[in-house]
């Protein structure tokens, strides 16, 4: 069986448990950072997410932890799904956490931690329930593209 097009790129498909793992880490780190009022934690999450986006998903700490720590523990899966919606959601997380970090750098702590808390809560929602708002937004944009609206 020959795999063509987007399926030939191994990065185009993802173990559906991996994004939830990353969302759980993002949620935990951001909410702990907010609870401790510690901007360094917000900077760390922003750096992790931005690095993965800018590297085209080649340098991804969450994916590395998933493959090297969690998969040996939980086992591999044959179920795969499209990575694009999850990447879009991660891009939104990177933008939000970077915005929070910028507010914190400019000593607007209340706003910075509020943005970090919102991003953390959205990541927690996705990790716990599977309801990924960024993924849903990606699907809406895809519908608009198919109809030549965007």
C-alpha positions, 0 to 999 in steps of 0.5 A: 500500500502506497501512502501519498500526499500529506499521509507520507509526512509522518508529522501529519498524523499524531497519536491522539493521546500526545496532544492531550499530554502536552495540554496537560503539561501546559495547563499544569505549568501555567496554572502553577505559575499563576498560583505561585505568581511566578513569571519564570514559569510562564516564560518557560511555557512560552519558550517551549511552545514557541520553539516547537512552532518556529522549528516546524515541530522538529524541536518539541519538548512535549513530543520528546517526553511523550515518545521517550517517557510516556509511550514506553509506559502506556504503549503505542497505539495504531490509532492516528489522527490529523495533526493540523488541528492540534498544531493550530491549537498549539500555535494559539497557545504559543501566541497566548502564552507569549502575550502573557509573557510580554505583559509580565516583562512590562510589569503588567502582572495582573494582565499577564497572569490573567492571560496565562490563567485563561490559556492554562484553563483552556489547556486543562479543559482540552486535556481533561475533556478532549474539548479543544477550542483551538482544534474547533477553531481550526475546523471552522477556518477550514470550512471557510477556506473550502468555501473561498471565504478566507 
